[in-house]
Structure formats: structure tokens, C-alpha cells
Amino acid sequence: MKKNIYIDFSYLVMLSATFGAVIVLGAVAAPIIFHTENILHSVVLDSYNAGIIMGEIFHRFSYWIYFLAFFVAAYELIMYKKGQRDAIVFSSSVTVVFSALMFSAIYSPKIISMQRLGAEATQSDTFKNIHLASELDFKILAAALFILFIRRLMLLKLS
């Protein structure tokens, strides 16, 4: 049983760390990068170059997100097989896995490929819609991570 507590603790740490990273990237890093004129005096990044930087940050973060999606799916399948079934855990874990994969496998690569086409491509309605959808997906991921963390913590306390 002692071995299980380390896995449960690692799972909770991973969920909370990823939630923190999502919040920091979305609420701290992005506004700073896209508004360099408030910080830098001699060099100001235009929207296109700031987007290139954020794209690279999200591309690198996608590796962690892939690992998270795999770990959540594996952990929750094992818990399901052990008979630890909960509707809130099931729905939030499915949401975490699907929104993580949507962000890392679909939105990030599409945004980066459109950025490679040049600044004109990033001004199109298609790019704006994909970017808006990726922002919404990132918010859904954050909410699902938070709900999954809280519910798993509650279930751990009960057992």
C-alpha cells in the first residue's frame, strides 16, 4: 500500500504542476511577450515575432502535455480497473486527455505551420479562428485539471 501513496502523490503533483504551468503560460508569459513595448525601450517585438516566440514555448510545452495525457489515461484506467469509479473523475480525466491532445497534436502544429507561411498568414480569419479555439481549449484544459486534482484529492482523503 505504501507504494501506491507515492504514485498517487506523484499524480497529484503532476496535475497541480501542469495546472500551474497552464496558468503561468496563459496569464503571465503570453501578456508579457505580446506587450514588450511596456517593458523594453529599445527593442519592441511586433505581433508576428511575439507569436513565433509563444509558438516555440507552446511547442516545447507540448512534450509535457503529451506525457501528462498518457499518464492521466494510464492512471485513471488502472484506478477504474481497481473499482475506483467516479463520474466526476471520469469526465474530467477524459476532458484533460482530449483537450491536451487537441492542443498539442492539432492546434499548436497548425498555428506553427501557419506562422511559417509568414506574417500575412497570421492575419487571416482561419489563423484567428484556430488561435481562438486553441485559447479556449487551453482554458478547458486548465479547468479540467483543476477539477480532476480536487476530486482525486477528495477521494484520496476519503480512502
N, C-alpha and C positions, 0 to 999 in steps of 0.2 A: 504493500500500500504506500510505503514511503516513496517509492519510485514514481508513483502516479502523481504525487503532490508536486514534484519537480516539473513534470510535463504540464500539469495544469497551470502552475505558476509561470512557466515559460510561455504558454499560450496566452495567458492574460497580459504578460509583459509585451508580447508581440502585438497583441491587439491595441493596447494602450499606446505603445510607441508609434505604431502606424497611424493611429488617430492623431497623435501629436504632430507627426510629420505632415499629414494631410493639412492640418490647421496651419502649421507654420508655412508650408509652401503656398497655400492659397491665400492666407490672410496677412502674411508678413513678407515673404520673398517676392511674390508677384507684384504687389503695390510698390515696393522699393525699386525693383528692376524696371517697371514701366513708368516710373516717375523719377528718373535720375536727375531731372532738372531741379528738383528740390534739394538734392544732396550735392551733386557735382557742379562746379562752377565753370571749369574749362572744357569738359567733355560731356556732351549730352547725347544719350542714345535715342535714336528715333524708334518708333514703334516696331518697325520691322526687325532691327537688330536686337531690341529688347526681347522680342518674340523668339528669335533664334536662341538667345541665352536661356529663356524659360523652357523652350522646347528641349534643349540639351539636358536641363535639370530634370524635367519630367521623363525624358528618355532613360536617364540613369536611375531615376526612382522607380521606373517600371520593372527593373530587375527585382527589386524588393517586393513590389506588388505581385509579381508572378509567384515568388516564394510564399508570400502571405496567402494567396489564393490556394496554392497547393496545400499548405499547412492547415488552413481552415477546413478545407474539404476533407483532408485525411483525418484530422482530429474529430470533426463532427461526425464523420462516418463511423469511426471507432466508438464514439460515445453513443451513437444511435444503435449500433450493434450490441452494445453493453446494456441497452434498455433505458438509457438516459435520454428520453424523448421529451421535447418541449416545443410547442408551436412557435413561440417567440424566437427561440434559438434557431429552429429550422428556417424560419422565414428570414431572419436577419443574416444567418450564415449563407444562405443561398443568394441573398442580395449582395453580401460582401464579395462572394466569389464571382458572380456575374458582373457586378459593376467594376470590380478590379480588372477582370479580363477585358471588359469593354474599353476601359480607359487605356490599359497597357497594350492590348492587341489591336485595337481598332482606332480609337481617337488619336492617341499620340503618334502612331505611324502616319496616319492620314495628314495630320497637321504638319508634321516634319516634312513629308513629301511635298505638300503644297508650298511650304516655305522654301524648299529647294528650287521651286519654279520661279521664285523671285518675288519682289515686293508687290507686283501687280496681282499675283495670285492670292495674296493675303488680303487684298481689298475686295475680293469677290463675295457675293452673297453665300456661296457654297462654303467658303472658308469660315465666314462669320457664323453660319449655322452649325458647322461642325465644332467650332470653338465654343459656342454657347452650349451645345449638347455635352461637350466634354466637361465644362464647368458644372453643369447640372449633375452629371454622373459623379464627379468628384465630391459634390455635396451629398449626394445619396450614399456614396461610399463612407463618408465621414459619419453620417447619421447611423448607418447600419453597423459600423464598427463600434460606435458608442453604445448602441442598444445591445449588441452581442456581448460586449465587455460587461456591461451592467448585469445583464441576465445571467451570464456564466458566473459572475461573482456571486450573485444571489443564490444560484443553485449550488455552488461550491460551499457557501456558508451553511446551507440547509442540510448538506450531507455529512 
